[in-house]
Amino acid sequence: MSKNKNVIVVGGGIIGLSTAYFLHKEGHRVTVLDKSGMNGGASHVNAGYITPSHIASLASPGMISKGIKYMFDSSSPFYMKPRLNADFIKWAWNFKKSSTRNKVEKAMPIIRDINLLSRTLYERIKDSGELGNFHFDKKGLLMVYKTQKARDQEAYVAKRAKELDLEVVELDSDGLRKVEPNIELNALGAFHYECDRHSTPTQFMERMIEFLSKQGVAIHKNEEVIDIESNGDNISTVITDKGSYKTDELVFSAGSWTSSLSKKLGIKLLLQAGKGYRINVESQTNISMPAILMESKMAVTPMDGFTRFSGTMEFSGINHKIRRERVEAIAMGAQKFYSGLKIPKEDINNAQCGLRPVTPDGLPYIGRTERYKNLVIATGHAMMGWSLGPATGKLITELVSEKKLSMDITPFVPERRF
Ligand SMILES: Cc1cc2nc3c(=O)[nH]c(=O)nc-3n(C[C@H](O)[C@H](O)[C@H](O)COP(=O)(O)OP(=O)(O)OC[C@H]3O[C@@H](n4cnc5c(N)ncnc54)[C@H](O)[C@@H]3O)c2cc1C
């Protein structure tokens, strides 16, 4: 066991809680501070996918031109609100720079490796029984297409996934009917990524909070970190709206808010919030397979007790404004694919949103900073934060404990050049 330390974790989303879990297991004394009630936001509204299949990062060729094309259509699945904000412009420029075939290819095995590490850790948490019998399903994920164009686009990713030893098979419409027998999918076929898993995020989050609290991890809800004091290259004190805490190590896992926190310490992190929405349908849908509906650019997940429809990537700054037209586009997108599916108005009215922390190159920030020897950053997981929670928590714990790392984290260095 390494030297026990006092560690403050700022942010109790999936990244902060997973970090607290592994730090605690390693024998450190952990305090999690979160400004919210820890019952909403990205880590609660997400699609629950654990995704080795997502080897192609968001920053891929053509994404910026899509964003520009969609800029004036606020119901489009990928929306960048036009704004003259220096941080956003710098981020968008670096996103464009990262969106090359070469960089996307280079990132693929890295994305696979960290996802597989995380999948194993989820399985270990499940097998340990510590969180009780939470929902964790091994049915894989369907990428469902209606058109040949979408099929050809995904065929390339599926081919690369196979080359990287991930399990994927193609299904025609008959094959699709066999795996999703109780509701008809209006589609040509699908790629079935058997390597993926899915879960019910809010259930897992609640169980994790309960487990950590019982284990003696201090979890402070509704407490906002407002300042940080340092002594040369050492962070000494974390100041909140309720008090102050001395710390040996500080972890920034504050999701989309991390860059405004790091700015207080003179550390510039390029990060933008990518808003997404979810609709929960509690009535019977007959949907049993998780599916990304390619032309509608949205996700469907059968969760424990309900079906979740989620999607959109909206770059409009940090806000939780629900844009009704975007939520309705998700409902319509699903209804186009599933025969007879009707998403109740009431469920559409109860939609919620969350902010994905998005880096310019689609890889997370995991690592120490150059300026402070006891500050670690754990954010920027974009569309894979749910999937990568446990791997990130484990890697951060290894850093804090000065142990051998489970994988090379050089590609995730926070202050990297794009
Ligand atoms: C609709 C949707 C679907 C998604 N589907 C998937 C999926 O299927 N699979 C997948 O892998 N990922 C998915 N994601 C992405 C994933 O949800 C996010 O990447 C992940 O939840 C980010 O977790 P986090 O802990 O970094 O941030 P958050 O969950 O945002 O947590 C950050 C926390 O920090 C707190 N905080 C911020 N500032 C402060 C402060 N100053 N003081 C104290 N606390 C602070 C906030 O209150 C917040 O609770 C989806 C996201 C969305 C929106």
The ligand as an SDF file (V2000), in Angstrom:
LIG
                    3D

 53 58  0  0  0  0  0  0  0  0999 V2000
  -27.4280   12.7900  -23.5080 C   0  0  0  0  0  0  0  0  0  0  0  0
  -26.0830   12.2230  -23.1760 C   0  0  0  0  0  0  0  0  0  0  0  0
  -25.8150   10.8950  -23.4930 C   0  0  0  0  0  0  0  0  0  0  0  0
  -24.5620   10.3490  -23.1830 C   0  0  0  0  0  0  0  0  0  0  0  0
  -24.3500    9.0120  -23.3920 N   0  0  0  0  0  0  0  0  0  0  0  0
  -23.1780    8.4540  -23.0230 C   0  0  0  0  0  0  0  0  0  0  0  0
  -22.9740    7.0570  -23.1360 C   0  0  0  0  0  0  0  0  0  0  0  0
  -23.8610    6.3150  -23.5150 O   0  0  0  0  0  0  0  0  0  0  0  0
  -21.7600    6.5430  -22.7870 N   0  0  0  0  0  0  0  0  0  0  0  0
  -20.7550    7.3410  -22.3360 C   0  0  0  0  0  0  0  0  0  0  0  0
  -19.6750    6.8390  -22.0780 O   0  0  0  0  0  0  0  0  0  0  0  0
  -20.9410    8.6680  -22.1500 N   0  0  0  0  0  0  0  0  0  0  0  0
  -22.1220    9.2430  -22.4860 C   0  0  0  0  0  0  0  0  0  0  0  0
  -22.3280   10.5880  -22.3050 N   0  0  0  0  0  0  0  0  0  0  0  0
  -21.2180   11.4050  -21.8000 C   0  0  0  0  0  0  0  0  0  0  0  0
  -21.0740   11.2810  -20.2950 C   0  0  0  0  0  0  0  0  0  0  0  0
  -22.3170   11.3600  -19.6930 O   0  0  0  0  0  0  0  0  0  0  0  0
  -20.1480   12.3900  -19.7750 C   0  0  0  0  0  0  0  0  0  0  0  0
  -18.9190   12.3680  -20.4670 O   0  0  0  0  0  0  0  0  0  0  0  0
  -19.8570   12.1690  -18.2890 C   0  0  0  0  0  0  0  0  0  0  0  0
  -21.0490   12.0570  -17.5560 O   0  0  0  0  0  0  0  0  0  0  0  0
  -19.0110   13.3040  -17.7360 C   0  0  0  0  0  0  0  0  0  0  0  0
  -18.8170   13.0190  -16.3760 O   0  0  0  0  0  0  0  0  0  0  0  0
  -18.0410   14.0140  -15.4180 P   0  0  0  0  0  0  0  0  0  0  0  0
  -17.9840   13.3830  -14.1030 O   0  0  0  0  0  0  0  0  0  0  0  0
  -16.7690   14.4210  -16.0960 O   0  0  0  0  0  0  0  0  0  0  0  0
  -18.9140   15.3460  -15.4330 O   0  0  0  0  0  0  0  0  0  0  0  0
  -20.3230   15.6880  -14.7480 P   0  0  0  0  0  0  0  0  0  0  0  0
  -21.2080   14.5220  -14.7290 O   0  0  0  0  0  0  0  0  0  0  0  0
  -20.8070   16.9290  -15.4370 O   0  0  0  0  0  0  0  0  0  0  0  0
  -19.9230   16.0090  -13.2510 O   0  0  0  0  0  0  0  0  0  0  0  0
  -19.1970   17.1440  -12.9210 C   0  0  0  0  0  0  0  0  0  0  0  0
  -19.6450   17.5790  -11.5450 C   0  0  0  0  0  0  0  0  0  0  0  0
  -18.8080   18.6470  -11.1110 O   0  0  0  0  0  0  0  0  0  0  0  0
  -19.5830   19.5040  -10.3020 C   0  0  0  0  0  0  0  0  0  0  0  0
  -18.9210   20.8120  -10.2330 N   0  0  0  0  0  0  0  0  0  0  0  0
  -18.6400   21.6520  -11.2400 C   0  0  0  0  0  0  0  0  0  0  0  0
  -18.0100   22.7560  -10.7980 N   0  0  0  0  0  0  0  0  0  0  0  0
  -17.8950   22.6070   -9.4480 C   0  0  0  0  0  0  0  0  0  0  0  0
  -17.3420   23.4160   -8.4140 C   0  0  0  0  0  0  0  0  0  0  0  0
  -16.7680   24.6060   -8.6730 N   0  0  0  0  0  0  0  0  0  0  0  0
  -17.4200   22.9790   -7.1290 N   0  0  0  0  0  0  0  0  0  0  0  0
  -17.9810   21.7590   -6.8390 C   0  0  0  0  0  0  0  0  0  0  0  0
  -18.5280   20.9700   -7.7950 N   0  0  0  0  0  0  0  0  0  0  0  0
  -18.4790   21.3800   -9.0800 C   0  0  0  0  0  0  0  0  0  0  0  0
  -20.9200   19.5510  -11.0260 C   0  0  0  0  0  0  0  0  0  0  0  0
  -21.9580   19.9380  -10.1610 O   0  0  0  0  0  0  0  0  0  0  0  0
  -21.0630   18.1100  -11.5200 C   0  0  0  0  0  0  0  0  0  0  0  0
  -21.8500   17.3220  -10.6510 O   0  0  0  0  0  0  0  0  0  0  0  0
  -23.5700   11.1640  -22.5970 C   0  0  0  0  0  0  0  0  0  0  0  0
  -23.8520   12.4860  -22.2590 C   0  0  0  0  0  0  0  0  0  0  0  0
  -25.0930   13.0230  -22.5390 C   0  0  0  0  0  0  0  0  0  0  0  0
  -25.3720   14.4370  -22.1490 C   0  0  0  0  0  0  0  0  0  0  0  0
  1  2  1  0
  2  3  1  0
  2 52  2  0
  3  4  2  0
  4  5  1  0
  4 50  1  0
  5  6  2  0
  6  7  1  0
  6 13  1  0
  7  8  2  0
  7  9  1  0
  9 10  1  0
 10 11  2  0
 10 12  1  0
 12 13  2  0
 13 14  1  0
 14 15  1  0
 14 50  1  0
 15 16  1  0
 16 17  1  0
 16 18  1  0
 18 19  1  0
 18 20  1  0
 20 21  1  0
 20 22  1  0
 22 23  1  0
 23 24  1  0
 24 25  2  0
 24 26  1  0
 24 27  1  0
 27 28  1  0
 28 29  2  0
 28 30  1  0
 28 31  1  0
 31 32  1  0
 32 33  1  0
 33 34  1  0
 33 48  1  0
 34 35  1  0
 35 36  1  0
 35 46  1  0
 36 37  1  0
 36 45  1  0
 37 38  2  0
 38 39  1  0
 39 40  1  0
 39 45  2  0
 40 41  1  0
 40 42  2  0
 42 43  1  0
 43 44  2  0
 44 45  1  0
 46 47  1  0
 46 48  1  0
 48 49  1  0
 50 51  2  0
 51 52  1  0
 52 53  1  0
M  END
$$$$
